[in-house]
Amino acid sequence: MSRIISIPELCSVSQWKFKAEGNANIILAYVGEDEKFLRTVLRLRKSVCNHTEVVKDKDANDDVEKEAKSTQLFASLYATDVIKPLLGEYVGESLLVEVQPKFLKEIADSIHSLRSTKRLRKNIDFTQRYAILTSDHTRFSSSSNPSLSIELKPKWIFLPTSPHISPENTQKLRTCRFCMHQHYKRLNKIDKDPSVVTGYCPLDFFSLVDERLRRSIDELFKVPSNVLKLFMQGEQLQIEKYYMAQQSELSDPTIEEWKVVVDGYKRRIKDPKASVENVDSAQIRQRIYEFLISTTLKDCSIILTFKKKAKDEVTDLSGALFSPEISKDLSIAFPAQSTKNICSKGSNKNIEISNHTKNLKASCDQNGTHEVLLDYKIYVIDLDPKYISNIPHYYELDSEIVKSYVKNCKVKRTCME
């Protein structure tokens, strides 16, 4: 069960600064002096539309507040009770913190000038009763050495194999949805800012083929869009170049029902002979709910954070709000002839990085290379639940994307798994 706390002193604008923003949430970093909240972030839900004031009608306001409470509580439970059994240790702890409309309005005013203009159409939801407090996964509990953090949205990294795909949609078997969606956005000018349309293909990035991996990294640095973010010591860096069946019978599952879905999925994937043919209504429902989980995971972010391992480092975390992060060791060999390339030991793959990482380097040995021991940690965030009511939209959008790509794209891309 998610813990709910009330800490009035946290509801002060001076305790927080703007850190990052996505389509559904705004993230604030704690800058106050209370040690137990150091390196924590506050996640505030954004409104569906741009709320400029709090609802005045009491009954209506009560209904909105009830919905806001249940939404944040449900989102927190969904992350811990549904997604965590799938991803394990990579899902961190969180708390629900009571917040007031006055505080939310003051925060919205204070960070307005720091937000991207393309995000301003949605403001903070002033009706929410709770915000989500969690560790800042772009930083370590100790700050003896600088940290570099990479936040990546993996998106769907597969091509569909269902035998039920209609003949007019067979392009889906060759081009991934992400690439077709980028073409759809460009053609329909959904995003007026061309910087949100990228040539990055997630299947390239996770292919483990050197040439494809390099190409995907180049595309990410050209147009990072909302897929890639970099943080140095928790501060975001500005990157330049460098469904439809049986819907009326379906309802959104409770947390306990979601747990049954996850258990069913885990049992099914252990059976290599599992088939989508001749399934009954219960199995169809199971697959639909699994699809909704996949939409959550498609929109999640993976945060990888590194720092140089400090010798005999001891950190007192007795007063910390959350459990110590799970960090591991990584050995990196640096070639002496370059200050911009890192090579993983035993690998010939170079990764171009910013000069911000210069403090991670150590002195060279006689062979012209030197080895550095790093601490690293991996966490997954942005685990909001998706809802049955969204499925018609997903279906229609998917159809539009495929039709648009087939009709208008002259040179069709082939994405390989």
Secondary structure, DSSP 4 states (H G I P E B T S, - for coil): --EEE--GGG--GGGEEEEEE-SSEEEEEE-SS-GGGTTEEEEEEBPSS---S----HHHHHHHHHHHHHHHHHHHHIIIIIIHHHHGGGS--EEEEE--HHHHHHHHHHHGGGS-GGGTTS-B-TT-SEEEEEE-TTS-S--SS-EEEEEE-----S----TT--GGGGGGGTS-HHHHHHHHHHHHTSSSSGGG-----HHHHTS--HHHHHHHHHHHHH--TTTEEEEETTEEE-------TTGGG--PPPHHHHHHHHHHHHHHHT-TT--STT--HHHHHHHHHHHHHHHHHHT-EEEEEEEEPPTT-----TT-SSPPP--EEEEEEEETT-SSEEEETT---EEE--GGGGGG-----TTSEEEEEEEEEEEEE------GGGHHHHHHHHHHHHHHHHHH-SS------
